[in-house]
Amino acid sequence: MRSSSIYALIRAIFIAAPLSACSTLGYYGHLAHGELSLLGAREPIANVIANSASDAQLKSRLQLAQAAREFASTTLQLPRNRSYTSYADLKRAYATWNVFAAPEFSVEPLHYCFVLVGCLAYRGYFEQHKAEVAAARLRAQGYETFIGGSSAYSTLGWFADPILNTMLRNDDDALAGTIFHELAHQKLYVKGDTQFNESFATFVQREGLRQWHAARGEAASDESARVRDDQFTHLVLALRERLRALYARELPPADMRERKQGEIEQFRHDYVHWRDTQWQGHSDYDGWVNTEINNAKLAPFGIYDALVPAFAALFAQNHGDWAVFFAATRRLTKLDANARAAEMQR
């Protein structure tokens, strides 16, 4: 990487760094080092494919990724740039680990505020150990915590983001969909409105995949897994709302803990019922359900898909024309947060 690019990266990370009092220069340095390592591992996909020593399966997945990348710009009218035209093997299972934290008797997570992207309900780390240390520090302060690994990572177009080895762990739909999703963030991003941003990108991902399959003469994606995802999310959100109501009662701590555990056990019972009667025994979420459930673990739910139906309606109103849809969505971003939320509900 050229020295000018390094200086630009360091400047971008310090601009994007959290404004909260708990932030430290050590965290900024971790971000800079992690981003530099990720970008430094990039290799043009064309070179990987042309290399006779490259694994055949890797070549095949990267060829599909390049086809999806071209489709994203040509058909979905997403940004045409150098993002996702290179490959980086990070030699690890996840790109980043995100730490969520919440008080014992609140479903509202801690937020960390950044100049460029606004406030987020988590703090990300490029190393699992550092995420674990951060979570332990928060637990020592009395917070409940959850660490979630992420297979993708985006600089929102500041740099040419690569295809990562972590993005190849799932199927072809997940790979193509991730490219569509992350490029949608580059197309349009509202500072501080995570639900709007993620729901927008998720709609682009889903509709993009539908059009991708149609263009290739392929059968549509099997929707059963997504339906189960939606139903599971509904169960989790119902638990979160019951806990929200419980915490508002301000009972003695011992009583609150007992009732809280009772709600969590009711959720587990409801999950088993859905799994065995509605999902034909699909056990996709057993691991999540059977490990510790706390307020922080509930925080990510509802962020990625709550407004997808509204974006689908907006797309239909604009006759499936991507350019008109994007223009209509951009007009929404000019509204203040309350007006935008009301319009999305309408």
N, C-alpha and C positions, 0 to 999 in steps of 0.2 A: 504494500500500500504506500502511495506517495506521502511525503511528509505533510503536504497541504491537506490531504484527506484525513490524516491523523489529527491535525489541529482542528479541522472541521468537526470531527467526531467528538473530540473532547469538549469543544464548545457546545455542541448539541446536547451532550449528556449533562453538562452542568446547567444548561438552560432548562432541560427537562427534569432536572433533579427535584426531589420532593421539597416542599417548603415547610413541612411540619417540623416542630422543634426537636423531634427525636431523630431527625436525619443527621448523618455524620459524614465527614469527608471520606471516611473509610468506605461507606456505602457507595459514594460517588466513584471512588477509585475502583471498587468492585465492578460497577456498571461499565466503566470505561475499559477495564481489562477484559471483561467478558465479551463486550461488543467487538473489541479489537481482535480477540481470539477467533470469534465467529467469522468475522469478515476476512480475517487472514487465512482461514481454512478454505476459502472459495476457490473453485476451479471451474472454468467454463464447461458447461455440459457438453458442448460439441467436442471438447478434448477428451472427456471421460468416455463418450460413446466411440470416438475414433481410436481409443487406446485398446490394443488387442489384449492387454492384460486385465482389463476391466471385467468384472463379473457379468455374465450374460443377463442375469435377472435384473441387476442394477441398470444395465443399459436399456432393457425393455421398459422399466419403470420410468426412467428419465426421458425416454422417447415419448411415452404417454404424457408425461408432465409438460414437455415442450409443445405437444399438440394441444393440450388444454390451455397452455399459456397463450398460444396463438389464437385459439378460439375466444379466449377472454377478451382480447383486444379487438379482434375482427367482428365478432358477433355480439358480445355483451357490452362492447364499448367501454371496457375498463382500461386503465392507463397502459400505454405501450412504452415500456422503459426496460431497463436491464434487470429489474427484479425477476427472480425465478428463472434466470437464464444461466445460472451457475449452480454448483453443487458443493455442499460442505458436509464432511463426515465429522461430527463432533465427538465421536467415540464415547457416547453416553446415551442413556435411555430417553432423556427429555432435554429440550432446549433450555427451559427454565423451570424453576420451582417457585410457585406463588404462595405466599404466607397470608392467610386470612386470620383475623382475630376479632373476638367479640366479648363483651362482658358476660358474666355467668347468668345474669338475669335480663338479657336484652338480645334481640335478634338483629340489632343494628350493628354492622361491623365497623371497625376502625377504618377511617379513610386517610389516604395519603395524597396530598395535593402537589401537582406538577404544573409548571408554567405552560407547557405545550398542550398537554392532554387533559388538564383539569384534575379532578379528584377521583381516585380509584379506591376500591374496597380491598386492596391487597398490595403487597410489596413483593416484587419479583427478584429472584436471585439466579445467577448462572451456575451456581454450585449447590448441590443438595445439602452439603454440610453447613454452609452458611445459612441456608434457609432453616435448617434444624436448630442452629444456634439462636437465630432470631426468634423462632417460635418458643424456644425454651426461655428466652429472656422475657417474652410477653407473658408466658405462663407464670413466671415468677412474680409478675406484677398483678396476677389475678385474672388474666384473660384466658378464655378458651381459644384454642388455635386449631387450624387445619392447614396442611400443606398439600397443594395440588400440582402435579407435574403437567407441563404444557409441551406438546410436540412441535408447535409452531412458534415463531417469533417474528415480529414486524417492527420496523423503524418508521412505519407510516410514510414511506417514500423518501425519507432523508438519505437513505443509502440503498444500494442495489441488494435487496434481501435475497439470499440463496434458497434453493431447495435443500432441506436438511435431511440427514439420514433418519432423524426422528419422525419426519413426515411420511416416511416410506413404510412405517411399521403397520399401517392399516391398509385397507383395500383401495382399489383404483378410484372408486367414488370419493373416498375420503381424501385422497391425494388431489384429485381435480377440484373437489369442493373447497379444500383449504386454499388453493391458489385463487379461486374465485372470491372466497371470503376475504382474504388478506388484501387483494387488489381492490376490493370494494372499499376497504378502509382508506386506501390511498386515494380513491375517487372522491370520497366524502367522509368527513369526520367532524363531529361537533364536540368542542372542548367541554369536558365535564358531564356529558350526557351518555353514560355507558350503555344504558338500556337501548336508547335510540340507535347508537352506533352499532351495537352488536346485533340487534334485531334487523337493521338494514342490511348488514353484511350477511346475516343468515338467510334472509330472503333472497338476496342475489345469489348466494351459494345454491339454494334449493332450486330456484327457477333456472339458474345457469346449468345445473346438472340435468334438469328435465330437457332443456334445449340441446345440451351436449349429446345426450343419448339419442334424441330424435334426429339430430344432424348426422349421426354416425349409423343410423338405421338399427339401433340397439333397442332392446326392450327397456321400458322404464325401470328405474330402481325399485327394488322391493321396499315398500313403504312400511312393512310390518315392524321393523326395528325402530323406525322413527316414531310410529304410533306408540310403541311401548315407551320410548323416551318421553314423549309428551305426557303419557299417563303417569309415568313415574314422577315426572316433574310436578304434575298436579298433586300427587300424594305428598310430596315433600313440601310444596307450598302450603298445602292445607295444614300440615304439622306446624310450619313456621307461623301461620296465622293463629293457630290455637295457642302456641307458646307466647306470641305477642299479647294476646288477650290475658293469658295467665300472669305474665310479668306486670301487667298494668294493675293487678289487684294488690300488689305490695304486701303480700303475706309475709309472715316470719320466714327467714331463710330456710329453716329445716322443712317447713311445710312446702315452701316453693320448690325445693329440690325434690321432695317426694312426688309432688304433682307433675313436675317437669319430667321425671323419669317415667311416670305413668303415661304421659302423652307420647313419649318416645316408644314405649312398649306397645301402645295402641297402634302407632304407625307401623311397627314391625309386624303386628298381627294383620293390619290392613294390606301390607305389602304381600305377605304370604298368600292371603286370599286372592289378590289380583294375579299373582304369579301362577297359582295352581288352577284358577278358574277361568281367567281371561287370556293368559299368555301361554297356555299349553305347557307350563312348566319351564319356560325360558328363564334361566337363572342369571341373566345379565348383571343384575344389581345385587346379588347375594353378598358379594364381598363388601360393597358399600354399606349395606344394611346391617351386616353382622359385625362390623367394627364400630368403634366409638362414634356416637352421634352427639354433636354439640352445636351450639349456636353458630360458631364459625364455619362449620361444615355445611350449614344450610345457606350460607351467604351467596355462593355463586349461582344458585338456582333462580330462574326467571329472567336472568340478565340477557341471555342469548336469543330468546324466542318469544317473549311476551308480546311484542309489537309486530311480529311477523304477519299476522292476519291483516293488520292495518296497511302494511306495505304491499301485501298481495292485492288488497282492494284498490290501493292507489295505482298499482301497475295495471290492473284491469280497467280502471277508469281512464287510463291513458292508452288504452288499446294495445297494450303489450309493446309499446314503442320505447325502447331503452332510453333514447335521448330525451324524450318528453318526460318520462318517468324520473330520470335523474334531475331534470330541471325543476320538476314539481317538488321533489324531495329537497333540493337545495333551497327552494323558497321556504320550506318548513324550518330549515336551519336558521333562517333570519329572525324567526320569532323568539320571544323570550321563553324560558323553560316552561312556564305555566301555560302559555298560549299554545306552545308546541304540543304539550301533553294533551291538552283539550282537543286539539285538532286531530291527533292520532286516535283518541278515543272516539271522536265523531266518525 
